[in-house]
Amino acid sequence: MTDAPGGARTVVVTGAGRGLGLAMARRAGADGFRVVVAELDAERGERATAELRADGLDARFVPCDVADPRSVDRLADAVRTGGRLYGLVNNAALANGVGGKEFWDLGIEAWDRLMTVNARGPWLVSKTLHPLFTTPGRIINIASDAALYGSPRLAHYIASKGAVIALTRAMARELGERGITVNAVAPGLTECEATETVPAGRHDLYRLNRAISRPQQPDDLTGLVSFLLSDASRYLTGQTIAVNGGFTMN
């Protein structure tokens, strides 16, 4: 259970309809938080919320497109009526089928689409929800270890996740005096729906170069997220923590 006083507080997880987002939402619910499943795909969001409720967790679904300011405003309205906002996990991102081209072959439309969702999205959601936060509060931005080591034929994705890491540092500086910590988590290649189209060669690269060679699972990330949402992380902010079985090491 969370050690937060005053009963259950709300944690919003964007892109929580499946994969990493759902795993993090489930862990937050198990830690005693009231979870908002913010998901673009309504069917996916409803199904995920039903799963969480079936497990006895306090969860509700709010449709949200992080690329649409009006949709994010509606998310804020829904959160405002649901109690105190304590945490935000900016997880929603485009990852399916985004690789394969060298940077010089990428089109402007593909570049802008990734940047709009993956980089502008976390900024827009944080910008819109930050007035609703209690003190203390927690924001976790989901980046990627691809932004830490670089990867061929993935430039727009890497650039978007690099922007998330830089944004995390700026947000941490500006929210620190309010007692709101902001950290980034950089997962490695994780076995979930979003990585089903990743080429076998990239999976091999991780398998051969991890210190822990087994495939990474969504639940490998949830312990760190639980810590970052807890009071135990109250003096940790502006950091990027890679969770990838030792594929990258600082």
TIMARVEX-31832 format. One record per residue (C-alpha): x, y, z. Coordinates in nm, 3 decimals. Layout:
// residues N
r xx X | yy Y | zz Z
...
// end
This chain:
// residues 250
r xx 0.000 | yy 0.000 | zz 0.000
r xx 0.109 | yy 0.357 | zz -0.057
r xx 0.231 | yy 0.536 | zz 0.250
r xx 0.049 | yy 0.850 | zz 0.141
r xx -0.170 | yy 0.991 | zz 0.418
r xx -0.535 | yy 1.079 | zz 0.383
r xx -0.667 | yy 0.778 | zz 0.196
r xx -0.657 | yy 0.689 | zz -0.171
r xx -0.522 | yy 0.947 | zz -0.411
r xx -0.550 | yy 0.952 | zz -0.788
r xx -0.281 | yy 0.843 | zz -1.028
r xx -0.335 | yy 0.898 | zz -1.401
r xx -0.165 | yy 0.657 | zz -1.639
r xx -0.180 | yy 0.750 | zz -2.007
r xx -0.177 | yy 0.473 | zz -2.264
r xx -0.287 | yy 0.232 | zz -1.991
r xx -0.500 | yy 0.009 | zz -2.211
r xx -0.233 | yy -0.256 | zz -2.263
r xx 0.130 | yy -0.354 | zz -2.218
r xx 0.353 | yy -0.139 | zz -1.999
r xx 0.076 | yy 0.111 | zz -1.928
r xx -0.164 | yy -0.154 | zz -1.801
r xx 0.108 | yy -0.317 | zz -1.591
r xx 0.192 | yy 0.017 | zz -1.429
r xx -0.176 | yy 0.097 | zz -1.372
r xx -0.226 | yy -0.243 | zz -1.207
r xx 0.071 | yy -0.189 | zz -0.976
r xx -0.048 | yy 0.161 | zz -0.881
r xx -0.391 | yy 0.020 | zz -0.801
r xx -0.237 | yy -0.260 | zz -0.593
r xx -0.039 | yy 0.007 | zz -0.404
r xx -0.368 | yy 0.164 | zz -0.298
r xx -0.406 | yy 0.444 | zz -0.550
r xx -0.722 | yy 0.532 | zz -0.737
r xx -0.622 | yy 0.477 | zz -1.101
r xx -0.740 | yy 0.667 | zz -1.407
r xx -0.688 | yy 0.462 | zz -1.723
r xx -0.635 | yy 0.734 | zz -1.986
r xx -0.646 | yy 0.557 | zz -2.320
r xx -0.710 | yy 0.656 | zz -2.682
r xx -0.865 | yy 0.324 | zz -2.784
r xx -1.202 | yy 0.307 | zz -2.607
r xx -1.243 | yy -0.069 | zz -2.638
r xx -0.895 | yy -0.128 | zz -2.504
r xx -0.945 | yy 0.120 | zz -2.220
r xx -1.276 | yy -0.028 | zz -2.111
r xx -1.134 | yy -0.379 | zz -2.118
r xx -0.827 | yy -0.281 | zz -1.915
r xx -1.042 | yy -0.103 | zz -1.658
r xx -1.269 | yy -0.405 | zz -1.627
r xx -0.963 | yy -0.624 | zz -1.565
r xx -0.839 | yy -0.393 | zz -1.291
r xx -1.178 | yy -0.379 | zz -1.125
r xx -1.208 | yy -0.757 | zz -1.143
r xx -0.887 | yy -0.767 | zz -0.940
r xx -1.053 | yy -0.549 | zz -0.677
r xx -0.871 | yy -0.230 | zz -0.774
r xx -1.015 | yy 0.122 | zz -0.783
r xx -1.001 | yy 0.217 | zz -1.152
r xx -1.196 | yy 0.413 | zz -1.407
r xx -1.154 | yy 0.475 | zz -1.778
r xx -1.127 | yy 0.820 | zz -1.933
r xx -1.083 | yy 0.842 | zz -2.311
r xx -0.782 | yy 1.055 | zz -2.399
r xx -0.582 | yy 1.141 | zz -2.708
r xx -0.263 | yy 1.305 | zz -2.580
r xx -0.214 | yy 1.470 | zz -2.919
r xx -0.547 | yy 1.656 | zz -2.895
r xx -0.559 | yy 1.954 | zz -2.654
r xx -0.938 | yy 1.934 | zz -2.627
r xx -0.920 | yy 1.567 | zz -2.533
r xx -0.657 | yy 1.643 | zz -2.268
r xx -0.881 | yy 1.921 | zz -2.133
r xx -1.161 | yy 1.666 | zz -2.097
r xx -0.922 | yy 1.437 | zz -1.911
r xx -0.847 | yy 1.722 | zz -1.670
r xx -1.219 | yy 1.783 | zz -1.617
r xx -1.271 | yy 1.415 | zz -1.536
r xx -0.976 | yy 1.407 | zz -1.297
r xx -1.093 | yy 1.725 | zz -1.125
r xx -1.419 | yy 1.558 | zz -1.025
r xx -1.253 | yy 1.240 | zz -0.899
r xx -1.056 | yy 1.355 | zz -0.597
r xx -0.698 | yy 1.462 | zz -0.531
r xx -0.446 | yy 1.415 | zz -0.810
r xx -0.123 | yy 1.276 | zz -0.671
r xx 0.052 | yy 1.108 | zz -0.963
r xx 0.084 | yy 1.111 | zz -1.340
r xx 0.256 | yy 0.849 | zz -1.552
r xx 0.313 | yy 0.983 | zz -1.904
r xx 0.328 | yy 0.652 | zz -2.087
r xx 0.124 | yy 0.701 | zz -2.406
r xx 0.347 | yy 0.689 | zz -2.714
r xx 0.372 | yy 0.563 | zz -3.067
r xx 0.604 | yy 0.266 | zz -3.094
r xx 0.441 | yy 0.012 | zz -3.325
r xx 0.609 | yy -0.019 | zz -3.663
r xx 0.800 | yy 0.310 | zz -3.640
r xx 1.146 | yy 0.179 | zz -3.732
r xx 1.313 | yy 0.070 | zz -4.055
r xx 1.424 | yy 0.389 | zz -4.231
r xx 1.747 | yy 0.584 | zz -4.206
r xx 1.699 | yy 0.940 | zz -4.083
r xx 1.742 | yy 1.084 | zz -4.433
r xx 1.456 | yy 0.874 | zz -4.566
r xx 1.206 | yy 0.978 | zz -4.299
r xx 0.921 | yy 1.196 | zz -4.419
r xx 0.815 | yy 1.514 | zz -4.243
r xx 0.473 | yy 1.367 | zz -4.170
r xx 0.624 | yy 1.063 | zz -3.996
r xx 0.864 | yy 1.284 | zz -3.798
r xx 0.589 | yy 1.524 | zz -3.687
r xx 0.352 | yy 1.241 | zz -3.595
r xx 0.606 | yy 1.086 | zz -3.358
r xx 0.700 | yy 1.419 | zz -3.206
r xx 0.338 | yy 1.524 | zz -3.157
r xx 0.247 | yy 1.213 | zz -2.959
r xx 0.573 | yy 1.110 | zz -2.794
r xx 0.727 | yy 1.447 | zz -2.707
r xx 0.447 | yy 1.703 | zz -2.712
r xx 0.201 | yy 1.462 | zz -2.549
r xx 0.378 | yy 1.434 | zz -2.211
r xx 0.430 | yy 1.811 | zz -2.206
r xx 0.066 | yy 1.882 | zz -2.291
r xx -0.076 | yy 1.639 | zz -2.036
r xx 0.159 | yy 1.765 | zz -1.764
r xx 0.086 | yy 2.128 | zz -1.851
r xx -0.288 | yy 2.069 | zz -1.832
r xx -0.297 | yy 1.853 | zz -1.519
r xx -0.030 | yy 2.018 | zz -1.305
r xx -0.271 | yy 2.272 | zz -1.145
r xx -0.470 | yy 1.976 | zz -1.008
r xx -0.179 | yy 1.824 | zz -0.817
r xx -0.163 | yy 1.794 | zz -0.443
r xx 0.162 | yy 1.839 | zz -0.255
r xx 0.357 | yy 1.619 | zz -0.256
r xx 0.306 | yy 1.484 | zz -0.605
r xx 0.477 | yy 1.256 | zz -0.853
r xx 0.522 | yy 1.272 | zz -1.231
r xx 0.689 | yy 0.985 | zz -1.416
r xx 0.773 | yy 1.021 | zz -1.785
r xx 0.829 | yy 0.699 | zz -1.976
r xx 1.127 | yy 0.743 | zz -2.206
r xx 1.329 | yy 0.466 | zz -2.373
r xx 1.680 | yy 0.331 | zz -2.344
r xx 1.700 | yy 0.374 | zz -2.722
r xx 1.754 | yy 0.744 | zz -2.651
r xx 2.052 | yy 0.655 | zz -2.431
r xx 2.247 | yy 0.436 | zz -2.672
r xx 2.117 | yy 0.531 | zz -3.017
r xx 1.985 | yy 0.286 | zz -3.272
r xx 1.994 | yy 0.284 | zz -3.650
r xx 1.676 | yy 0.335 | zz -3.848
r xx 1.485 | yy 0.477 | zz -3.552
r xx 1.589 | yy 0.843 | zz -3.547
r xx 1.248 | yy 1.004 | zz -3.501
r xx 1.156 | yy 0.771 | zz -3.214
r xx 1.492 | yy 0.825 | zz -3.045
r xx 1.464 | yy 1.201 | zz -3.086
r xx 1.115 | yy 1.200 | zz -2.933
r xx 1.226 | yy 0.998 | zz -2.632
r xx 1.538 | yy 1.212 | zz -2.593
r xx 1.306 | yy 1.510 | zz -2.575
r xx 1.115 | yy 1.338 | zz -2.295
r xx 1.437 | yy 1.301 | zz -2.095
r xx 1.524 | yy 1.670 | zz -2.142
r xx 1.166 | yy 1.773 | zz -2.059
r xx 1.187 | yy 1.572 | zz -1.738
r xx 1.483 | yy 1.779 | zz -1.620
r xx 1.312 | yy 2.108 | zz -1.699
r xx 0.989 | yy 2.005 | zz -1.528
r xx 1.178 | yy 1.886 | zz -1.221
r xx 1.342 | yy 2.229 | zz -1.184
r xx 1.012 | yy 2.413 | zz -1.217
r xx 0.799 | yy 2.188 | zz -0.994
r xx 1.051 | yy 2.115 | zz -0.721
r xx 0.945 | yy 2.400 | zz -0.495
r xx 0.589 | yy 2.266 | zz -0.505
r xx 0.704 | yy 1.928 | zz -0.377
r xx 0.630 | yy 1.755 | zz -0.706
r xx 0.906 | yy 1.523 | zz -0.823
r xx 0.956 | yy 1.448 | zz -1.193
r xx 1.158 | yy 1.151 | zz -1.310
r xx 1.195 | yy 0.951 | zz -1.628
r xx 1.206 | yy 0.575 | zz -1.666
r xx 1.380 | yy 0.434 | zz -1.973
r xx 1.269 | yy 0.076 | zz -2.041
r xx 1.457 | yy -0.157 | zz -2.266
r xx 1.296 | yy -0.366 | zz -2.537
r xx 1.001 | yy -0.520 | zz -2.355
r xx 0.790 | yy -0.811 | zz -2.468
r xx 0.440 | yy -0.667 | zz -2.508
r xx 0.193 | yy -0.573 | zz -2.780
r xx 0.380 | yy -0.256 | zz -2.875
r xx 0.696 | yy -0.447 | zz -2.967
r xx 0.540 | yy -0.731 | zz -3.163
r xx 0.652 | yy -0.574 | zz -3.492
r xx 1.011 | yy -0.506 | zz -3.379
r xx 1.252 | yy -0.692 | zz -3.611
r xx 1.412 | yy -1.010 | zz -3.478
r xx 1.756 | yy -0.854 | zz -3.518
r xx 1.679 | yy -0.590 | zz -3.258
r xx 1.554 | yy -0.853 | zz -3.013
r xx 1.880 | yy -1.043 | zz -3.075
r xx 2.081 | yy -0.727 | zz -3.008
r xx 1.925 | yy -0.695 | zz -2.664
r xx 1.946 | yy -1.066 | zz -2.588
r xx 2.317 | yy -1.077 | zz -2.667
r xx 2.411 | yy -0.757 | zz -2.485
r xx 2.203 | yy -0.757 | zz -2.167
r xx 2.372 | yy -0.847 | zz -1.842
r xx 2.046 | yy -1.030 | zz -1.762
r xx 1.983 | yy -1.219 | zz -2.082
r xx 1.619 | yy -1.322 | zz -2.037
r xx 1.352 | yy -1.121 | zz -2.222
r xx 1.223 | yy -0.811 | zz -2.045
r xx 0.860 | yy -0.823 | zz -1.927
r xx 0.625 | yy -0.534 | zz -1.835
r xx 0.635 | yy -0.629 | zz -1.467
r xx 1.012 | yy -0.573 | zz -1.466
r xx 0.932 | yy -0.202 | zz -1.472
r xx 0.655 | yy -0.180 | zz -1.217
r xx 0.868 | yy -0.203 | zz -0.903
r xx 1.060 | yy 0.111 | zz -0.998
r xx 0.739 | yy 0.295 | zz -1.086
r xx 0.594 | yy 0.192 | zz -0.750
r xx 0.901 | yy 0.334 | zz -0.576
r xx 0.888 | yy 0.659 | zz -0.773
r xx 0.523 | yy 0.705 | zz -0.678
r xx 0.596 | yy 0.641 | zz -0.310
r xx 0.712 | yy 0.872 | zz -0.034
r xx 1.043 | yy 0.684 | zz -0.032
r xx 1.141 | yy 0.870 | zz -0.352
r xx 1.062 | yy 1.215 | zz -0.215
r xx 1.419 | yy 1.347 | zz -0.262
r xx 1.474 | yy 1.199 | zz -0.607
r xx 1.391 | yy 1.421 | zz -0.902
r xx 1.512 | yy 1.509 | zz -1.250
r xx 1.664 | yy 1.165 | zz -1.302
r xx 1.644 | yy 0.914 | zz -1.586
r xx 1.663 | yy 0.553 | zz -1.474
r xx 1.713 | yy 0.277 | zz -1.728
r xx 1.545 | yy -0.057 | zz -1.666
r xx 1.684 | yy -0.291 | zz -1.931
r xx 1.866 | yy -0.576 | zz -1.763
r xx 2.200 | yy -0.400 | zz -1.796
r xx 2.182 | yy -0.340 | zz -2.171
r xx 2.302 | yy 0.014 | zz -2.096
r xx 2.497 | yy 0.105 | zz -1.783
r xx 2.574 | yy 0.451 | zz -1.649
// end
